[in-house]
Amino acid sequence: MKIIPPQISSFLAPVHIFWDNSNIYIPSQFVANKREGGLAGKEIRIYFQNLYALARAGRPVNGAVCAGSVPPEIQRIWQRLENTGVTPELYERGAGSGSEQGIDQCLQVHMLRALSDFDPGVVVLLTGDGAGYETGIGFHADLERMYNGGWGVEVLSWGCACNRRLRAWAQEIGAYIELERYYESVTYRKGIRAARPLTMTHRSFAKPRGLD
């Protein structure tokens, strides 16, 4: 799979990638139904290699964590993701297990550890979840903590599922990358449609605040 690199400056700030798998996969089903119809919503899959490449955008990676549930039938998919250089954090799926809350909290712990343990770089968050902001919890609140600590902020999300306040804030202070623009590159349908080569010519970028 050929990836066409973006035109970026000679300064490559290291990135830390935090990926909420369910918040990326579930909205992709809605987008697939809308764009391709038929059984596309059931057949759609995330092409991890290209989505990771879109998040990384040619920059050095100081850490990459993807959190999600682990039904047995997709164990091989998590292995494929790990092969790209992303560390999976897996939770058992079950009714009433609180797995989604656990996934969110797992990623937030990793975000705050990065804030504490690393010099400011660029945080790249793959989710549209803005819940909890009003009470100082949730992804948006922790992104603000990182931004106030000098970090650049990038949010990758499906526009149809992204919290409006989170999207507007990311656009104002950093970069918001809407995944619908890359739909045919970051998804595929096995035996029906392969993922297209990824082109990042028009991808927007954030920098650590001291480097603006």
Protein Blocks (a to p, Z undefined) as FASTA:
>chain_A
ZZddddddfbdcdddddddfklmmmmmmmmmmmmngmjlmmmpccdfklmmmmmnnopac
fbdcddddddfklmmmmmmmmmnopacddddddehklmmmmmmmmmmmmmmmmmmmpccd
ddddddfbfghklnopajklmmmmmmmnopacdddddfklgcfklmmmmmmmmccddfkl
mmmmmgccehkaccddddfklpccdddfklZZ
